[in-house]
Amino acid sequence: MKKEHYIPFDKEFLFEQLLAVNTVEKKEAGDFKKLFDISEHYFHYEAFNLNLKLKQHYAAFDPDLLKNERAGFVGKSEINIFKETLHKVLERGNYTRVEPEILNQALSNSDLIGLKLAIDFDDFKEYELFVRGYNKTKEKVKKFFFWKKEIELEYYDRVMIYLHYNDAAYFEREKRKLKKLPFDPSCIVLKIFKRVPKNDLETIFPNAIPKMSNLDKLLFWVPGIGGGVSLMATKVIPELIAMYAAYKAGEHIDLGNSKTGFYQGLAAFGVLGAYLFRQYSDFVNKKIRFSKMLSDSLYFKNLGNNSGAFYSLLNASEEEEHKEFMLAYTFLNKSQTPLTAEELDMRIESWFKTALKTDLDFDVEDSLLKLKNIGLCNESNGKWEVIPLNEALIRIDEIWDGIFDYNQK
C-alpha cells in the first residue's frame, strides 16, 4: 500500500511534540505559539474563501435546494470551476482518488456481508471516490451457521463520494418515470463517510442492489435441478411407467406399492425443498444484513451531505495545511544549516517513524511552497532556510493585517 500524505494527529498534539523537538525556552515556546496561532487564522481565511467559491458554483446542482432556487443560479454556477475547487480542497486535505481497479475489487469481494451488489453506473454522468486514512483492524464475521471467523479488515478513515446524475432526457429515454426517481436529474450528490471497509466501498452507492453471487447460485440451482431430476428419474417416472404398462396389459395395478413410491418421492422432494428454502433464506438474511449496514452507515457513519459536506472537507483541508506548515518551519528552524527538500523530507518522515511510530509520505514540496508564498523562507541553490522566529512573527502579522486593509488613499 502506497504511503499517504495524510498526517493522522491532532494539530494541538503535534504542536506539543514539535516544542519538544526544538527544546525551546518558555519565551520562545510562546513565540512559536503566536506564530502558529496567527498562521492558523491565515489558513482559516483561505478556507473561508474556498467555501464561498464552492457554494456559489455548486448551488445550481445542489439537490437540497428547491428547483426555483437552483434556477436562480443557472449561469452563475460553473461545473468546471466547482470541480476544480473541490479537487483543490480534497488535495489540500490529503484525500486521494480511488482508482477503478480498487472499486472493481470491492465489487468482486465483500469482507462483511458476503453479498454481490449490482450498481447501474449508467445513472451517472460521472462519479468519483476519494479516501483518506488507511488502517487495519480485526472483525468477526459469520461463515456457517453459528461459526464465526476473525478476519483482518482494511478500511479507510474517510471516504467521499461524488455522483453527478444524468439529465432528465436520459432517464426519459430509459422509460423511467421522473416523478418516481429518488433524486433530481442533473444534480450532484456529495457524501462523506467514516470507517468504510476497503472491500465494501460499493455499499455507499445509493443505487446498489443485492444480487446472488455465483456461489449462491450454484448452491441453489445445482442441488435443485440435480436433485429434482434424480427424484423424478428414480421415484416418480418409474412408478408412472409401471402403472401405465400394467394398465395397457390389463393387469391389476397395486395402488399400495404405488402410493409407497409416491410418498417416498414426496418425502424426498420435501427434504430437497427444505434445503432450497434454507439456501434462499441465507440470501435473504444477507440482504437484511446489507440493509442494516446501509442504515447504520447513513445514521452513524455519515459525516456530511451535499453542501453540508463542505465543512468537513474544508476543516480537513485547513488542518492538513496548517500541520504541514508547522512541521516544515519547525524542522528548518531547528537546522543549523540550510536543507534541500529531500533532506527536510527525510528528517520529518524519520521523526514521525521514530517518535510517533507512524509511516507517512510527507508532502515536502507543498509545505515549502506555503512557507515561500507567505515569505517565511528563502531558497538558494536548491537549499532552504527559514527567517528567524522574531522576523517570522512580524512578517505573518503584516500579512494578517493586510488582509482587511480598507484604507482609502
Secondary structure, 3 states (H helix, E strand, C coil): CCCCCCCCCCHHHHHHHHHHHHCCCHHHHHHHHHHHHHHHHHHHHHHHHHHHHHHHHHHHHCCCCCHHHHHCCCCCCCHHHHHHHHHHHHHHCCCEECCHHHHHHHHHCCCCCCCEEEECHHHEEEEEEEEEEEEEEEEEEEEECCEEEEEEEEEEEEEEEEEEECCHHHHHHCCCCHHHCCCCCCCEEEEEEEEEEHHHHHHHCCCEEEECCHHHHHHHHHHHHHHHHHHHHHHHHHHHHHHHHHHHHCCCCCHHHHHHHHHHHHHHHHHHHHHHHHHHHHHHHHHHHHHHHHHHHHHHHEEEEHHHHHHHHHHHHHHHHHHHHHHHHHHHHHCCCCEEHHHHHHHHHHHHHHHCCCCCCCCHHHHHHHHHHHCCEEEECCEEEECCHHHHHHHHHHHHHHHCCCCCC
